[in-house]
């Protein structure tokens, strides 16, 4: 098996002294290399396969982000509360902590992560730990350590212990030279952010581990994800969440993208459904390891018109942010997801009208807005 390399001392020192601006705290890293003999010896005693249990034993890394908590809730309904372990390096809210098993897991601590997999007999691993685009550009060494070195740790552990591994990718994995309308599964990918570069790296490494070591690696390229349960964080697609909050609270919305900027989007329930479906799909049905998934594509102007059907008095203005606009202009306008629909039966439930109605049903009361804030 491949040997996990130590993270360099310089990056380790950076991680120990830095924090990141998206609410993710960074803890000291203990970087541990593993000899081939130790890997082989331990694996013979602790490896476990999905076939040995009635349900998968699931670990979700980076679980306190936008998708992890919702995914844990969905998987616990399907596989049982105690079969799904949520993990992160942050302290969870009380409602998350008491909703099911939670554990501290630092993906850069190889030994600790390996112990979690062995001691809890994990068979499925959802790897959501990552620094997103804005934070990554502000601290490239940190993003490189978390998004790439952390991925290597997860890949090695998943291959060693015969796990089924899911790693999400993104529309940010494409660049200005990629075909944009539509963007196929296989095409030129030349992203210009460290986040996008690390996601292309994850796609290729996962495919390599599948063919080289037999790792059951599965990956979806997510479009912009819209959720009522999370606050917008200033990302390129976050305008599509911000508009709902502003429509209810102030009746005024200022968009930082041009009105005709078309991007692929998806409601969070469709995203979580697709993630579970691709993980449950028979291996022989999959013709590739990374799939595009899509539900709808719209512009800020089209979204505003649909929102105004619910809030007619909403006033919309545009103040274009050049940085975000440049990023959006390099991303796909539409995803071609025919392979996902053919291979494992992907089908979305939410189009634009259903999305808007559902968002207002969640955010339409003052108590809901207060809770979200």
The 8 nearest C-alpha neighbors of each residue, nearest first, counted from 0:
[[1, 2, 35, 159, 155, 38, 158, 39],
 [2, 0, 3, 155, 35, 159, 4, 158],
 [3, 1, 4, 33, 0, 35, 34, 32],
 [4, 2, 32, 33, 1, 152, 5, 155],
 [5, 3, 32, 2, 6, 31, 33, 30],
 [4, 6, 30, 32, 7, 31, 3, 8],
 [5, 7, 30, 4, 8, 11, 10, 148],
 [6, 8, 9, 10, 5, 11, 12, 30],
 [7, 9, 11, 10, 12, 6, 5, 13],
 [8, 10, 12, 11, 7, 13, 6, 14],
 [9, 11, 13, 12, 7, 8, 14, 140],
 [12, 10, 8, 14, 13, 9, 7, 15],
 [13, 11, 15, 9, 10, 14, 8, 16],
 [14, 12, 10, 16, 11, 15, 17, 9],
 [15, 13, 11, 17, 12, 16, 10, 141],
 [14, 16, 27, 12, 13, 17, 26, 11],
 [15, 17, 13, 14, 12, 18, 27, 25],
 [18, 16, 14, 15, 13, 25, 19, 141],
 [17, 19, 25, 24, 20, 16, 23, 14],
 [18, 20, 21, 23, 134, 24, 17, 22],
 [19, 21, 22, 134, 18, 23, 24, 133],
 [22, 20, 23, 19, 134, 232, 130, 131],
 [21, 23, 20, 24, 19, 18, 89, 64],
 [24, 22, 21, 19, 25, 89, 20, 18],
 [23, 25, 18, 22, 89, 19, 26, 88],
 [24, 26, 18, 14, 23, 17, 15, 27],
 [27, 25, 15, 28, 24, 14, 88, 105],
 [28, 26, 15, 14, 29, 25, 11, 16],
 [29, 27, 30, 108, 26, 107, 11, 15],
 [28, 30, 108, 31, 27, 107, 109, 11],
 [31, 29, 5, 108, 28, 6, 109, 107],
 [30, 32, 109, 5, 29, 110, 33, 108],
 [31, 33, 3, 5, 4, 34, 30, 2],
 [34, 32, 3, 2, 37, 35, 31, 38],
 [33, 35, 37, 36, 38, 32, 2, 3],
 [36, 34, 38, 37, 39, 33, 2, 0],
 [37, 35, 39, 34, 38, 40, 33, 41],
 [38, 36, 40, 34, 35, 39, 41, 33],
 [39, 37, 35, 41, 36, 40, 42, 34],
 [38, 40, 42, 36, 37, 41, 35, 43],
 [41, 39, 37, 38, 42, 43, 36, 44],
 [40, 42, 38, 43, 44, 39, 37, 45],
 [41, 43, 45, 39, 46, 44, 40, 38],
 [44, 42, 41, 40, 45, 46, 39, 38],
 [43, 45, 42, 41, 46, 40, 47, 39],
 [44, 46, 42, 117, 43, 41, 47, 160],
 [47, 45, 160, 42, 44, 43, 48, 161],
 [48, 46, 45, 120, 160, 49, 122, 161],
 [47, 49, 50, 51, 122, 161, 46, 162],
 [48, 50, 51, 122, 55, 52, 47, 54],
 [49, 51, 48, 52, 53, 47, 55, 54],
 [52, 50, 49, 48, 53, 47, 54, 55],
 [53, 51, 54, 50, 49, 55, 48, 56],
 [52, 54, 55, 51, 50, 49, 78, 56],
 [55, 53, 52, 78, 56, 49, 82, 79],
 [56, 54, 122, 49, 57, 123, 52, 53],
 [55, 57, 121, 82, 122, 123, 83, 54],
 [56, 58, 83, 123, 121, 124, 55, 84],
 [57, 59, 84, 124, 83, 85, 125, 123],
 [60, 58, 125, 85, 62, 86, 124, 126],
 [61, 59, 126, 86, 62, 127, 128, 87],
 [62, 60, 128, 87, 127, 63, 86, 64],
 [61, 63, 67, 60, 86, 85, 64, 59],
 [64, 62, 67, 61, 68, 87, 65, 91],
 [65, 63, 62, 67, 66, 61, 68, 127],
 [64, 66, 67, 229, 63, 68, 69, 228],
 [65, 67, 69, 64, 68, 70, 62, 271],
 [68, 66, 62, 70, 69, 64, 63, 71],
 [69, 67, 71, 70, 66, 62, 63, 72],
 [70, 68, 72, 71, 67, 66, 73, 271],
 [69, 71, 67, 73, 72, 68, 271, 66],
 [72, 70, 68, 74, 69, 73, 75, 67],
 [71, 73, 69, 75, 70, 74, 68, 76],
 [74, 72, 70, 76, 71, 75, 69, 77],
 [73, 75, 77, 71, 76, 72, 78, 70],
 [76, 74, 80, 79, 78, 72, 77, 73],
 [77, 75, 73, 74, 79, 78, 72, 80],
 [76, 78, 74, 75, 79, 73, 80, 72],
 [77, 79, 75, 74, 54, 76, 82, 80],
 [80, 78, 75, 82, 81, 76, 77, 83],
 [79, 81, 75, 82, 99, 83, 76, 78],
 [80, 82, 83, 79, 100, 99, 84, 75],
 [81, 83, 56, 79, 80, 57, 78, 84],
 [82, 84, 57, 81, 75, 58, 80, 56],
 [85, 83, 58, 100, 101, 57, 59, 86],
 [84, 86, 101, 59, 62, 58, 100, 102],
 [87, 85, 102, 60, 62, 103, 101, 104],
 [86, 88, 61, 104, 89, 103, 62, 60],
 [89, 87, 103, 104, 105, 90, 24, 86],
 [90, 88, 87, 91, 24, 23, 63, 103],
 [89, 91, 92, 88, 87, 103, 96, 63],
 [92, 90, 96, 95, 89, 93, 63, 94],
 [91, 93, 95, 94, 96, 90, 97, 63],
 [94, 92, 96, 95, 97, 91, 98, 90],
 [93, 95, 97, 92, 96, 98, 91, 99],
 [94, 96, 98, 92, 93, 97, 91, 99],
 [97, 95, 93, 94, 98, 91, 101, 92],
 [96, 98, 94, 95, 99, 93, 100, 101],
 [97, 99, 95, 96, 94, 100, 80, 72],
 [100, 98, 97, 80, 101, 96, 81, 95],
 [101, 99, 84, 85, 81, 102, 83, 96],
 [100, 102, 85, 86, 84, 96, 99, 103],
 [103, 101, 86, 104, 85, 100, 84, 87],
 [102, 104, 87, 86, 88, 105, 101, 89],
 [105, 103, 87, 86, 88, 102, 106, 112],
 [104, 106, 107, 108, 88, 103, 112, 87],
 [105, 107, 149, 108, 104, 112, 109, 152],
 [108, 106, 149, 105, 109, 28, 30, 145],
 [109, 107, 29, 106, 105, 111, 110, 30],
 [108, 110, 112, 111, 107, 152, 113, 31],
 [109, 111, 113, 112, 108, 114, 31, 30],
 [112, 110, 114, 113, 108, 109, 115, 104],
 [113, 111, 115, 109, 114, 110, 108, 104],
 [112, 114, 110, 116, 111, 115, 109, 117],
 [113, 115, 111, 117, 112, 116, 118, 110],
 [116, 114, 112, 118, 113, 117, 119, 111],
 [115, 117, 121, 113, 114, 119, 120, 118],
 [118, 116, 114, 120, 115, 119, 45, 113],
 [119, 117, 115, 120, 114, 116, 121, 45],
 [118, 120, 121, 116, 117, 115, 56, 114],
 [121, 119, 117, 118, 116, 122, 47, 56],
 [120, 122, 56, 116, 119, 57, 123, 58],
 [121, 123, 162, 56, 49, 55, 57, 48],
 [124, 122, 57, 163, 162, 121, 164, 56],
 [123, 125, 58, 164, 57, 59, 126, 165],
 [126, 124, 59, 165, 164, 166, 127, 58],
 [125, 127, 60, 166, 128, 59, 165, 124],
 [128, 126, 61, 60, 129, 125, 62, 166],
 [129, 127, 61, 60, 126, 130, 146, 62],
 [130, 128, 146, 145, 131, 127, 61, 142],
 [129, 131, 135, 142, 134, 146, 132, 145],
 [132, 130, 135, 134, 194, 133, 129, 142],
 [131, 133, 194, 135, 134, 136, 192, 130],
 [134, 132, 136, 135, 131, 137, 234, 130],
 [135, 133, 137, 136, 132, 131, 20, 130],
 [134, 136, 142, 132, 138, 139, 137, 133],
 [135, 137, 133, 138, 134, 139, 132, 193],
 [136, 138, 134, 135, 139, 133, 132, 19],
 [139, 137, 135, 136, 141, 140, 142, 134],
 [138, 140, 142, 135, 141, 136, 143, 137],
 [141, 139, 143, 142, 138, 144, 10, 13],
 [140, 142, 144, 143, 139, 138, 145, 14],
 [143, 141, 135, 139, 145, 144, 140, 146],
 [142, 144, 140, 147, 141, 146, 145, 139],
 [145, 143, 148, 141, 142, 147, 146, 140],
 [146, 144, 149, 142, 143, 147, 148, 129],
 [145, 147, 129, 143, 142, 149, 144, 150],
 [146, 148, 150, 143, 149, 144, 145, 197],
 [149, 147, 144, 151, 150, 145, 146, 152],
 [150, 148, 145, 107, 152, 106, 147, 151],
 [149, 151, 147, 153, 148, 152, 146, 154],
 [152, 150, 154, 148, 153, 149, 155, 147],
 [153, 151, 149, 155, 150, 154, 109, 156],
 [152, 154, 150, 156, 151, 155, 157, 149],
 [155, 153, 151, 157, 152, 156, 158, 150],
 [156, 154, 158, 152, 157, 153, 159, 151],
 [155, 157, 159, 153, 158, 154, 160, 152],
 [156, 158, 162, 154, 160, 155, 159, 161],
 [159, 157, 155, 161, 214, 156, 160, 154],
 [160, 158, 156, 157, 161, 155, 42, 0],
 [161, 159, 46, 157, 158, 162, 156, 47],
 [160, 162, 158, 157, 159, 48, 214, 163],
 [163, 161, 157, 122, 123, 160, 164, 158],
 [162, 164, 123, 215, 216, 122, 124, 161],
 [165, 163, 216, 124, 162, 123, 125, 217],
 [164, 166, 125, 217, 218, 216, 126, 124],
 [165, 167, 126, 218, 125, 164, 168, 217],
 [168, 166, 219, 218, 220, 165, 169, 127],
 [167, 169, 220, 198, 219, 221, 218, 166],
 [170, 168, 220, 221, 171, 172, 222, 167],
 [169, 171, 172, 222, 173, 330, 220, 221],
 [170, 172, 195, 169, 173, 330, 190, 174],
 [173, 171, 195, 170, 169, 190, 199, 198],
 [174, 172, 188, 190, 171, 189, 170, 177],
 [173, 175, 190, 189, 329, 177, 176, 188],
 [174, 176, 329, 177, 330, 173, 189, 328],
 [175, 177, 174, 178, 189, 187, 188, 329],
 [178, 176, 187, 174, 175, 188, 173, 179],
 [179, 177, 182, 180, 176, 181, 331, 186],
 [178, 180, 331, 182, 181, 332, 177, 333],
 [181, 179, 333, 332, 182, 178, 331, 334],
 [180, 182, 333, 179, 334, 335, 183, 178],
 [181, 183, 179, 334, 178, 335, 180, 331],
 [184, 182, 335, 185, 181, 186, 334, 336],
 [185, 183, 291, 290, 186, 182, 335, 336],
 [186, 184, 183, 187, 182, 188, 290, 289],
 [185, 187, 188, 183, 184, 177, 178, 182],
 [186, 188, 177, 189, 176, 185, 173, 178],
 [189, 187, 173, 174, 177, 190, 186, 172],
 [188, 190, 174, 173, 187, 191, 176, 175],
 [191, 189, 174, 173, 195, 172, 196, 192],
 [190, 192, 174, 189, 195, 193, 196, 173],
 [193, 191, 195, 194, 190, 196, 132, 136],
 [192, 194, 196, 195, 197, 135, 136, 139],
 [195, 193, 132, 197, 192, 196, 131, 135],
 [196, 194, 172, 171, 198, 192, 190, 197],
 [195, 197, 193, 199, 198, 194, 190, 192],
 [198, 196, 200, 194, 195, 199, 193, 146],
 [199, 197, 201, 195, 200, 196, 168, 172],
 [198, 200, 202, 196, 201, 197, 172, 203],
 [199, 201, 197, 198, 203, 202, 204, 196],
 [202, 200, 198, 204, 199, 203, 205, 197],
 [201, 203, 199, 205, 200, 204, 198, 206],
 [202, 204, 206, 200, 205, 201, 207, 199],
 [205, 203, 207, 201, 206, 202, 200, 208],
 [206, 204, 208, 202, 207, 203, 216, 201],
 [205, 207, 209, 203, 204, 208, 288, 202],
 [208, 206, 204, 210, 209, 205, 211, 203],
 [209, 207, 211, 205, 212, 206, 210, 214],
 [210, 208, 214, 213, 206, 207, 212, 211],
 [209, 211, 207, 208, 213, 212, 206, 214],
 [210, 212, 208, 209, 207, 213, 214, 206],
 [213, 211, 208, 214, 209, 210, 158, 207],
 [212, 214, 209, 210, 211, 215, 208, 158],
 [215, 213, 209, 158, 212, 216, 208, 161],
 [216, 214, 163, 209, 164, 213, 217, 162],
 [215, 217, 164, 214, 205, 165, 209, 163],
 [218, 216, 165, 288, 164, 289, 215, 166],
 [217, 219, 289, 166, 167, 165, 288, 290],
 [220, 218, 290, 167, 289, 168, 291, 221],
 [219, 221, 168, 169, 291, 290, 167, 170],
 [220, 222, 169, 219, 168, 170, 292, 223],
 [221, 223, 264, 263, 170, 224, 169, 265],
 [222, 224, 264, 236, 265, 263, 221, 225],
 [225, 223, 265, 267, 266, 264, 222, 226],
 [226, 224, 266, 267, 240, 265, 223, 239],
 [227, 225, 228, 267, 229, 266, 224, 240],
 [226, 228, 229, 358, 361, 362, 225, 240],
 [229, 227, 226, 371, 230, 65, 361, 370],
 [230, 228, 227, 226, 65, 231, 371, 372],
 [229, 231, 232, 371, 228, 372, 240, 227],
 [232, 230, 237, 233, 241, 240, 229, 234],
 [233, 231, 234, 230, 237, 21, 229, 241],
 [232, 234, 231, 237, 235, 238, 236, 133],
 [235, 233, 237, 236, 232, 133, 231, 323],
 [234, 236, 323, 237, 233, 327, 238, 326],
 [235, 237, 238, 234, 223, 239, 224, 240],
 [238, 236, 234, 239, 231, 240, 235, 233],
 [237, 239, 241, 240, 236, 242, 254, 235],
 [238, 240, 237, 241, 242, 236, 225, 299],
 [241, 239, 237, 238, 242, 243, 231, 225],
 [242, 240, 238, 244, 243, 239, 231, 245],
 [241, 243, 245, 240, 244, 239, 246, 252],
 [244, 242, 246, 241, 245, 240, 247, 359],
 [245, 243, 241, 247, 246, 242, 248, 240],
 [246, 244, 248, 242, 249, 247, 243, 252],
 [247, 245, 250, 243, 244, 248, 242, 249],
 [246, 248, 245, 244, 249, 250, 243, 363],
 [247, 249, 245, 246, 244, 250, 251, 368],
 [250, 248, 251, 245, 246, 247, 252, 244],
 [249, 251, 246, 313, 245, 247, 248, 314],
 [252, 250, 314, 249, 313, 245, 246, 315],
 [251, 253, 315, 245, 242, 314, 254, 316],
 [252, 254, 316, 317, 315, 318, 255, 251],
 [253, 255, 317, 256, 318, 316, 252, 238],
 [256, 254, 319, 318, 320, 317, 253, 257],
 [257, 255, 319, 254, 324, 258, 320, 260],
 [256, 258, 260, 259, 319, 317, 255, 299],
 [257, 259, 300, 299, 260, 298, 256, 317],
 [258, 260, 298, 257, 261, 300, 299, 256],
 [261, 259, 298, 257, 258, 262, 256, 299],
 [260, 262, 298, 332, 297, 259, 296, 263],
 [263, 261, 332, 296, 297, 264, 331, 333],
 [264, 262, 296, 222, 333, 295, 332, 223],
 [265, 263, 223, 222, 295, 296, 224, 262],
 [266, 264, 224, 294, 223, 225, 222, 267],
 [265, 267, 225, 269, 268, 224, 226, 354],
 [266, 268, 270, 269, 226, 225, 224, 271],
 [267, 269, 271, 270, 266, 272, 226, 265],
 [270, 268, 272, 267, 271, 266, 347, 273],
 [271, 269, 267, 273, 268, 272, 274, 266],
 [272, 270, 274, 268, 273, 269, 70, 267],
 [271, 273, 269, 275, 274, 270, 268, 276],
 [274, 272, 276, 270, 271, 275, 269, 277],
 [275, 273, 271, 272, 277, 276, 270, 278],
 [276, 274, 278, 272, 273, 277, 279, 271],
 [277, 275, 273, 279, 278, 274, 280, 272],
 [276, 278, 280, 279, 274, 275, 273, 343],
 [277, 279, 275, 276, 280, 274, 217, 165],
 [278, 280, 276, 277, 275, 281, 282, 274],
 [279, 281, 277, 278, 276, 343, 282, 284],
 [282, 280, 283, 284, 279, 285, 343, 278],
 [281, 283, 284, 285, 280, 215, 279, 286],
 [282, 284, 281, 285, 286, 280, 342, 343],
 [285, 283, 282, 281, 342, 286, 343, 280],
 [286, 284, 287, 283, 282, 342, 288, 343],
 [285, 287, 284, 342, 288, 283, 338, 282],
 [288, 286, 285, 289, 290, 206, 217, 338],
 [287, 289, 217, 218, 206, 216, 290, 285],
 [290, 288, 218, 219, 287, 217, 202, 291],
 [291, 289, 219, 220, 184, 339, 292, 218],
 [290, 292, 220, 336, 184, 219, 334, 335],
 [293, 291, 336, 220, 221, 290, 219, 339],
 [292, 294, 334, 336, 295, 222, 291, 263],
 [293, 295, 265, 347, 264, 350, 349, 292],
 [296, 294, 264, 263, 350, 293, 265, 297],
 [295, 297, 263, 262, 264, 333, 261, 332],
 [298, 296, 261, 262, 301, 295, 302, 263],
 [297, 299, 261, 260, 301, 259, 300, 258],
 [300, 298, 258, 302, 301, 303, 259, 260],
 [299, 301, 258, 303, 298, 302, 304, 259],
 [302, 300, 298, 304, 303, 299, 297, 305],
 [301, 303, 299, 305, 300, 304, 306, 298],
 [302, 304, 306, 300, 305, 301, 299, 307],
 [305, 303, 307, 301, 302, 306, 300, 308],
 [304, 306, 302, 308, 307, 303, 301, 352],
 [307, 305, 303, 308, 304, 309, 302, 310],
 [308, 306, 311, 310, 304, 309, 305, 303],
 [307, 309, 306, 305, 311, 310, 304, 303],
 [308, 310, 307, 306, 311, 305, 356, 359],
 [309, 311, 307, 312, 313, 308, 306, 246],
 [312, 310, 307, 313, 308, 309, 306, 314],
 [311, 313, 310, 314, 250, 307, 251, 246],
 [314, 312, 250, 311, 251, 310, 246, 307],
 [315, 313, 251, 252, 250, 312, 316, 246],
 [314, 316, 252, 253, 251, 313, 317, 303],
 [317, 315, 253, 254, 252, 314, 318, 251],
 [316, 318, 254, 253, 319, 255, 257, 315],
 [319, 317, 255, 254, 253, 320, 316, 256],
 [318, 320, 255, 256, 317, 321, 257, 324],
 [319, 321, 255, 323, 322, 324, 256, 318],
 [322, 320, 324, 323, 325, 319, 256, 255],
 [323, 321, 325, 324, 320, 326, 327, 319],
 [324, 322, 326, 325, 235, 320, 321, 327],
 [323, 325, 327, 321, 326, 322, 256, 320],
 [326, 324, 328, 322, 323, 327, 321, 329],
 [325, 327, 323, 329, 324, 328, 322, 330],
 [328, 326, 324, 330, 329, 325, 323, 235],
 [327, 329, 325, 326, 330, 324, 175, 260],
 [330, 328, 175, 174, 326, 327, 325, 331],
 [329, 331, 327, 328, 173, 174, 170, 171],
 [332, 330, 179, 333, 182, 262, 180, 334],
 [331, 333, 262, 261, 179, 180, 263, 330],
 [334, 332, 181, 180, 263, 331, 296, 182],
 [333, 335, 182, 181, 293, 336, 291, 263],
 [334, 336, 183, 182, 181, 337, 333, 291],
 [337, 335, 291, 292, 338, 339, 334, 293],
 [338, 336, 340, 339, 335, 341, 291, 292],
 [337, 339, 341, 340, 336, 342, 290, 184],
 [340, 338, 342, 341, 337, 336, 345, 343],
 [341, 339, 345, 344, 337, 338, 342, 343],
 [340, 342, 338, 339, 344, 343, 337, 345],
 [343, 341, 339, 284, 338, 340, 285, 344],
 [344, 342, 345, 339, 341, 340, 280, 284],
 [343, 345, 340, 341, 342, 346, 339, 276],
 [344, 346, 340, 339, 343, 273, 347, 341],
 [347, 345, 344, 340, 348, 294, 273, 269],
 [346, 348, 294, 269, 349, 345, 293, 350],
 [347, 349, 269, 346, 350, 294, 353, 268],
 [350, 348, 353, 354, 347, 266, 351, 294],
 [351, 349, 353, 352, 354, 295, 294, 348],
 [350, 352, 354, 353, 355, 349, 295, 302],
 [353, 351, 355, 354, 350, 356, 305, 349],
 [354, 352, 356, 349, 350, 351, 355, 357],
 [353, 355, 351, 357, 352, 356, 349, 350],
 [356, 354, 358, 352, 357, 353, 351, 359],
 [355, 357, 353, 359, 358, 354, 360, 352],
 [358, 356, 360, 354, 359, 355, 353, 361],
 [359, 357, 355, 361, 360, 356, 227, 362],
 [358, 360, 363, 362, 361, 356, 357, 355],
 [359, 361, 357, 358, 363, 362, 356, 364],
 [362, 360, 358, 359, 363, 227, 357, 367],
 [363, 361, 359, 367, 364, 360, 368, 358],
 [362, 364, 359, 360, 361, 365, 247, 367],
 [365, 363, 367, 366, 362, 368, 361, 360],
 [364, 366, 368, 367, 369, 363, 362, 370],
 [367, 365, 369, 364, 368, 370, 362, 371],
 [366, 368, 370, 364, 369, 365, 362, 371],
 [369, 367, 371, 365, 370, 366, 362, 372],
 [370, 368, 366, 372, 367, 371, 365, 364],
 [369, 371, 367, 368, 372, 366, 365, 228],
 [372, 370, 368, 369, 367, 228, 229, 230],
 [371, 369, 370, 368, 230, 229, 367, 228]]
